[in-house]
């Protein structure tokens, strides 16, 4: 075989004819891995991609979203860090999706597809061991501004519980700006408690590696911090939290920390305003995950580690921040951060008229709880030796989203 013919044979073996690409054989595996977590009944996406009948009407929209990078929603720069919950498509997956649409989106033979991916109805985690919810529906009016709500629920735990999976689910996502659930003694107050889990658009459940878990002490109360935003339609919400317990005490305790800036003032019409923060680690830890939080003027966000040696490393770079998609980025391999390491964060805001989400380009903007205010929080979770007393366990500082 001549060199040109050999090259052609290799090319077509690697890239099958478009006519060969079918829904069941080629598209379903991609949807199961990248899309169906949200694109199914009861989840955040507005349409389901579980079956051919459900997916076919959206074929052209899928093609456009894939080529533009809008979907699947994943905004971390791939040059910095590898994340276990990475939804981004591999180059060949993008090609397969486009080939399928361009060839008429054929269904193919159902027997050639994989078995349906199993889901627990109403949850992204498997069936929870325990579910707690707000004691009653909270009414949200059609318009107006609501103060933060703090709602406590007793756990009635008679022993300490190690939680290896946890998920917070709003009753009505359309009005829940965020939810934070903390655990601690007593039913009053919010500061001085341990962060347990939260919800914001795009957040996935917390599923820790074997041997890692959050700790809820016996007799603890859970406090739901609820931030509601009105959307023109009166409704009601009853947010809940589901947990799966570790079968034995964890060897590493997961602790939530943050690097935040509270005192800033973003000038009117500024398209590129930078805010910096820094947090010093007082002991050795393993970094396991990060999440950036800003509001509607958020443009980009970066986490860096500055080590005691003076060397620095970008841990997570989000060049295109999206208020509607704020996932935790879970590292494939936990990273050792020695005592004395600084976690530095840089947030950039676009307060100009070029930002289509900007509520008021003429406003000077500072820290505040509502979406038209701004925030700057770099959340990060670390793993510590569960057998040792840690100076990190000072309790949740009450920094709110």
C-alpha positions as CSV (number, residue, x, y, z in Angstrom):
1,X,0.0,0.0,0.0
2,X,1.4,3.4,-1.0
3,X,1.9,6.1,1.6
4,X,-1.0,8.2,0.5
5,X,-3.4,5.2,0.5
6,X,-2.1,4.1,4.0
7,X,-2.6,7.6,5.3
8,X,-6.2,7.6,3.9
9,X,-6.9,4.2,5.5
10,X,-5.7,5.5,8.9
11,X,-7.7,8.6,8.6
12,X,-11.0,6.8,7.8
13,X,-10.4,4.2,10.5
14,X,-10.0,7.0,13.0
15,X,-12.9,9.2,11.7
16,X,-15.9,7.1,10.6
17,X,-18.2,8.2,7.9
18,X,-20.8,10.6,9.1
19,X,-23.5,8.1,7.9
20,X,-22.2,5.6,10.4
21,X,-22.8,7.9,13.4
22,X,-26.1,7.0,15.1
23,X,-27.9,8.1,18.2
24,X,-27.9,4.8,20.2
25,X,-24.4,3.7,19.2
26,X,-22.5,7.0,19.3
27,X,-24.5,9.8,20.9
28,X,-26.0,8.1,24.0
29,X,-22.6,7.4,25.6
30,X,-21.7,11.0,25.3
31,X,-25.0,12.2,26.7
32,X,-24.8,9.8,29.6
33,X,-21.3,11.1,30.6
34,X,-21.7,14.8,29.9
35,X,-25.3,15.8,29.8
36,X,-27.9,13.6,31.4
37,X,-27.0,14.6,35.0
38,X,-28.9,17.8,34.2
39,X,-30.9,16.9,31.1
40,X,-33.5,14.7,32.6
41,X,-36.8,15.2,34.4
42,X,-36.7,17.1,37.7
43,X,-33.2,18.5,37.1
44,X,-31.9,22.0,36.1
45,X,-32.0,21.7,32.3
46,X,-35.2,22.7,30.5
47,X,-35.2,19.6,28.3
48,X,-34.5,15.9,28.7
49,X,-31.9,14.0,26.7
50,X,-32.7,10.5,28.0
51,X,-34.3,9.1,24.8
52,X,-34.0,9.7,21.0
53,X,-37.6,11.0,20.9
54,X,-36.7,13.7,23.5
55,X,-33.3,14.5,22.0
56,X,-34.0,14.7,18.3
57,X,-35.9,18.0,18.3
58,X,-32.9,19.7,19.8
59,X,-30.3,18.4,17.4
60,X,-29.5,21.7,15.7
61,X,-29.4,23.5,19.1
62,X,-27.0,20.9,20.4
63,X,-24.7,21.4,17.4
64,X,-24.7,25.2,18.0
65,X,-24.1,24.9,21.7
66,X,-21.3,22.4,21.2
67,X,-19.5,24.5,18.6
68,X,-19.9,27.7,20.6
69,X,-18.6,26.1,23.8
70,X,-21.8,27.0,25.6
71,X,-22.6,23.4,26.4
72,X,-21.7,21.4,28.3
73,X,-21.1,24.2,30.8
74,X,-17.5,24.0,32.0
75,X,-15.4,27.1,32.3
76,X,-12.1,26.0,33.8
77,X,-8.9,26.7,31.7
78,X,-7.7,23.1,30.9
79,X,-4.1,24.3,31.3
80,X,-4.4,24.4,35.1
81,X,-5.6,21.4,37.1
82,X,-7.5,18.2,36.3
83,X,-11.0,17.8,37.8
84,X,-13.0,14.7,38.4
85,X,-16.3,16.4,37.5
86,X,-15.0,17.9,34.2
87,X,-17.9,18.1,31.8
88,X,-16.0,19.4,28.8
89,X,-16.1,17.4,25.6
90,X,-13.1,15.8,24.1
91,X,-12.4,17.0,20.6
92,X,-13.6,13.7,19.1
93,X,-16.8,13.9,21.1
94,X,-17.5,17.3,19.6
95,X,-16.9,15.9,16.1
96,X,-19.2,13.0,16.6
97,X,-22.0,15.2,17.8
98,X,-21.6,17.5,14.9
99,X,-21.4,14.6,12.4
100,X,-24.6,13.1,13.8
101,X,-26.5,16.4,13.4
102,X,-25.1,17.1,9.9
103,X,-26.0,13.6,8.7
104,X,-29.7,14.1,9.7
105,X,-29.5,12.9,13.3
106,X,-30.3,9.2,12.6
107,X,-31.5,7.0,15.4
108,X,-29.9,3.7,14.5
109,X,-30.3,0.4,16.2
110,X,-31.4,0.6,19.9
111,X,-29.6,-2.7,20.6
112,X,-26.3,-1.0,19.8
113,X,-26.6,1.5,22.6
114,X,-25.5,1.1,26.3
115,X,-27.9,0.3,29.0
116,X,-29.8,3.3,30.5
117,X,-27.8,5.2,33.1
118,X,-29.3,4.5,36.6
119,X,-30.6,7.6,38.5
120,X,-32.2,8.0,41.9
121,X,-35.4,9.9,41.2
122,X,-35.2,13.3,42.9
123,X,-31.5,13.1,43.6
124,X,-28.1,13.1,41.9
125,X,-26.6,11.1,44.7
126,X,-27.8,7.5,45.3
127,X,-30.8,7.0,47.7
128,X,-29.9,9.1,50.8
129,X,-29.6,7.6,54.2
130,X,-31.4,10.6,55.7
131,X,-33.2,13.6,54.3
132,X,-33.8,16.9,56.2
133,X,-36.0,19.7,54.9
134,X,-37.3,23.0,55.9
135,X,-40.2,22.4,58.3
136,X,-42.7,24.2,56.1
137,X,-43.0,25.9,52.7
138,X,-41.7,29.4,52.5
139,X,-43.8,31.8,50.5
140,X,-42.1,33.9,47.9
141,X,-44.0,36.9,46.5
142,X,-44.1,37.8,42.8
143,X,-42.0,40.9,43.4
144,X,-39.9,42.7,46.0
145,X,-36.7,42.0,47.9
146,X,-36.5,39.4,50.6
147,X,-34.0,39.3,53.5
148,X,-32.0,36.2,54.1
149,X,-33.9,33.5,55.9
150,X,-32.3,31.3,58.6
151,X,-34.2,28.1,59.3
152,X,-32.9,25.5,61.8
153,X,-33.7,21.8,61.9
154,X,-32.6,19.4,64.6
155,X,-30.8,16.3,63.4
156,X,-31.6,14.2,66.6
157,X,-28.3,12.4,65.9
158,X,-27.3,10.4,69.0
159,X,-23.8,9.8,67.7
160,X,-21.3,11.6,65.5
161,X,-22.0,11.1,61.8
162,X,-19.5,11.0,58.9
163,X,-21.1,12.2,55.7
164,X,-19.4,11.0,52.5
165,X,-22.1,12.3,50.0
166,X,-24.4,15.2,50.5
167,X,-26.7,17.2,48.2
168,X,-28.9,20.3,48.7
169,X,-32.0,20.5,46.5
170,X,-34.2,23.6,46.3
171,X,-38.0,23.1,46.0
172,X,-38.1,25.8,43.4
173,X,-34.8,26.6,41.6
174,X,-36.4,29.6,39.9
175,X,-36.4,31.6,43.2
176,X,-33.5,30.1,45.1
177,X,-30.4,32.3,44.5
178,X,-28.4,30.1,46.9
179,X,-28.8,27.9,49.9
180,X,-26.1,27.2,52.5
181,X,-26.5,24.5,55.1
182,X,-24.3,24.6,58.3
183,X,-24.1,22.2,61.2
184,X,-23.4,23.0,64.8
185,X,-24.7,23.0,68.4
186,X,-27.9,24.9,69.1
187,X,-30.6,26.2,66.8
188,X,-29.7,29.9,66.8
189,X,-27.1,31.9,64.9
190,X,-25.1,31.1,61.8
191,X,-21.4,32.1,62.6
192,X,-19.2,29.7,64.5
193,X,-20.8,26.7,62.7
194,X,-19.3,24.2,60.2
195,X,-20.2,24.5,56.5
196,X,-21.9,21.2,55.4
197,X,-23.2,21.8,51.9
198,X,-24.7,24.3,49.6
199,X,-26.7,25.0,46.4
200,X,-26.0,27.6,43.7
201,X,-26.7,27.2,40.0
202,X,-24.4,24.5,38.5
203,X,-23.3,23.0,41.8
204,X,-23.0,19.3,41.8
205,X,-23.4,17.1,44.9
206,X,-20.4,16.6,47.2
207,X,-19.1,13.1,46.7
208,X,-15.9,12.6,48.6
209,X,-13.1,10.1,47.9
210,X,-12.9,6.9,50.0
211,X,-11.8,7.7,53.6
212,X,-12.9,11.4,53.3
213,X,-16.1,12.9,54.8
214,X,-17.6,15.8,56.6
215,X,-18.3,15.4,60.3
216,X,-21.7,16.2,62.0
217,X,-21.5,16.0,65.8
218,X,-24.1,14.3,67.8
219,X,-27.0,16.6,68.7
220,X,-26.2,19.1,66.0
221,X,-28.8,21.4,64.4
222,X,-28.7,22.1,60.7
223,X,-29.3,25.8,59.7
224,X,-30.5,26.6,56.2
225,X,-29.4,30.0,55.0
226,X,-31.8,30.8,52.2
227,X,-31.4,33.7,49.7
228,X,-34.6,34.1,47.6
229,X,-35.1,36.3,44.6
230,X,-38.5,37.1,43.1
231,X,-39.1,36.4,39.5
232,X,-42.6,37.8,38.7
233,X,-44.5,34.8,39.9
234,X,-45.6,34.0,43.4
235,X,-44.4,30.6,44.5
236,X,-43.3,28.5,47.5
237,X,-40.1,26.7,48.4
238,X,-39.1,23.9,50.7
239,X,-35.4,23.2,50.3
240,X,-34.0,19.9,51.5
241,X,-30.7,18.1,52.0
242,X,-29.9,14.5,51.6
243,X,-26.9,12.6,53.1
244,X,-25.2,9.3,52.7
245,X,-23.1,8.2,55.7
246,X,-19.7,6.6,55.6
247,X,-19.7,3.0,56.7
248,X,-16.8,3.8,59.1
249,X,-15.2,6.9,60.6
250,X,-13.2,8.8,58.0
251,X,-9.4,9.1,58.0
252,X,-9.6,12.6,56.6
253,X,-12.1,15.3,57.6
254,X,-13.3,17.7,54.9
255,X,-13.2,21.3,56.1
256,X,-14.5,24.4,54.2
257,X,-12.4,27.5,54.0
258,X,-12.5,30.7,51.9
259,X,-10.4,33.5,50.6
260,X,-12.7,36.5,50.4
261,X,-12.6,40.3,50.0
262,X,-15.4,42.3,51.6
263,X,-14.2,45.9,51.3
264,X,-14.2,47.0,47.6
265,X,-16.0,49.6,45.5
266,X,-16.4,48.9,41.8
267,X,-16.5,52.3,39.9
268,X,-19.3,53.0,37.4
269,X,-18.6,52.0,33.8
270,X,-15.4,50.1,34.7
271,X,-15.0,47.0,32.4
272,X,-12.1,45.4,34.1
273,X,-12.0,46.0,37.9
274,X,-9.8,43.7,39.9
275,X,-10.3,42.6,43.5
276,X,-7.7,40.5,45.4
277,X,-7.9,38.3,48.5
278,X,-5.4,36.2,50.4
279,X,-5.7,33.5,53.1
280,X,-2.8,31.9,55.0
281,X,-2.9,28.2,55.9
282,X,-1.8,27.5,59.4
283,X,-1.1,23.8,58.9
284,X,-0.5,21.1,56.3
285,X,-3.7,20.3,54.3
286,X,-4.7,18.6,51.1
287,X,-6.7,20.8,48.7
288,X,-9.7,18.8,47.3
289,X,-12.0,21.4,45.6
290,X,-12.6,25.1,44.8
291,X,-15.6,27.3,43.8
292,X,-15.7,30.9,42.8
293,X,-18.6,33.2,43.7
294,X,-19.4,36.6,42.3
295,X,-22.7,38.1,41.1
296,X,-23.9,39.6,37.8
297,X,-20.8,41.7,37.1
298,X,-18.4,38.8,37.6
299,X,-16.0,38.4,34.6
300,X,-13.2,36.0,35.6
301,X,-11.7,34.4,38.7
302,X,-8.4,32.7,39.6
303,X,-7.1,30.7,42.5
304,X,-3.3,30.5,43.1
305,X,-1.1,28.9,45.7
306,X,1.9,30.8,46.9
307,X,4.1,28.3,48.7
308,X,6.5,29.0,51.6
309,X,9.4,28.8,49.2
310,X,8.0,31.7,47.3
311,X,7.0,29.6,44.3
312,X,3.5,30.1,43.0
313,X,1.0,27.9,41.0
314,X,-2.3,28.6,39.4
315,X,-4.8,26.1,40.9
316,X,-7.9,27.1,39.0
317,X,-8.5,29.7,36.3
318,X,-12.0,30.6,35.2
319,X,-11.5,33.1,32.3
320,X,-15.2,33.4,31.6
321,X,-17.2,33.4,34.8
322,X,-20.9,32.6,34.5
323,X,-23.3,33.6,37.3
324,X,-25.7,30.9,36.1
325,X,-23.2,28.1,36.5
326,X,-21.1,28.0,39.7
327,X,-19.8,24.5,40.1
328,X,-17.3,23.2,42.7
329,X,-14.2,22.1,40.8
330,X,-13.1,18.8,42.5
331,X,-9.4,17.9,41.9
332,X,-8.7,14.4,40.5
333,X,-5.8,14.2,42.9
334,X,-5.8,16.1,46.2
335,X,-2.9,18.6,46.3
336,X,-0.7,19.0,49.4
337,X,-0.5,22.5,50.6
338,X,2.2,22.9,53.3
339,X,1.8,25.1,56.3
340,X,2.5,28.7,55.4
341,X,1.0,28.4,51.9
342,X,-1.1,31.4,50.9
343,X,-4.3,30.9,48.8
344,X,-4.6,34.0,46.7
345,X,-7.6,34.9,44.6
346,X,-8.2,37.5,41.9
347,X,-11.7,38.4,40.7
348,X,-12.4,40.7,37.8
349,X,-15.6,42.6,37.3
350,X,-17.3,44.2,34.3
351,X,-19.4,47.1,35.4
352,X,-19.7,48.6,31.9
353,X,-22.7,48.8,29.5
354,X,-21.0,46.0,27.5
355,X,-22.0,43.5,30.1
356,X,-25.5,42.4,29.1
357,X,-26.2,41.2,32.7
358,X,-25.2,44.4,34.4
359,X,-28.2,45.8,36.3
360,X,-26.9,49.4,36.3
361,X,-23.6,50.4,34.6
362,X,-23.9,53.8,36.2
363,X,-23.9,52.5,39.8
364,X,-20.9,52.2,42.1
365,X,-21.0,48.7,43.4
366,X,-19.9,47.2,46.7
367,X,-20.4,44.0,48.8
368,X,-24.0,43.2,49.4
369,X,-26.4,40.2,49.6
370,X,-28.6,40.9,46.5
371,X,-27.8,40.0,42.9
372,X,-27.4,43.7,42.0
373,X,-24.7,44.0,44.7
374,X,-21.4,42.1,44.4
375,X,-19.4,39.5,46.3
376,X,-16.0,38.1,46.1
377,X,-15.6,34.6,47.6
378,X,-13.1,31.9,46.8
379,X,-14.4,28.8,48.5
380,X,-12.1,25.9,48.9
381,X,-12.3,22.6,50.7
382,X,-9.3,20.9,52.3
383,X,-8.8,17.4,53.8
384,X,-7.1,17.2,57.3
385,X,-6.1,14.3,59.4
386,X,-9.3,13.3,61.2
387,X,-7.4,11.9,64.2
388,X,-5.8,15.2,65.1
389,X,-7.2,18.4,66.6
390,X,-7.1,21.0,63.9
391,X,-6.8,24.8,64.2
392,X,-8.8,25.1,61.0
393,X,-12.0,24.0,62.8
394,X,-12.9,27.5,64.0
395,X,-16.4,27.3,62.5
396,X,-18.1,28.9,59.6
397,X,-17.3,32.7,59.5
398,X,-20.7,33.6,58.3
399,X,-19.5,34.9,54.9
400,X,-22.7,34.8,52.9
401,X,-23.4,34.6,49.2
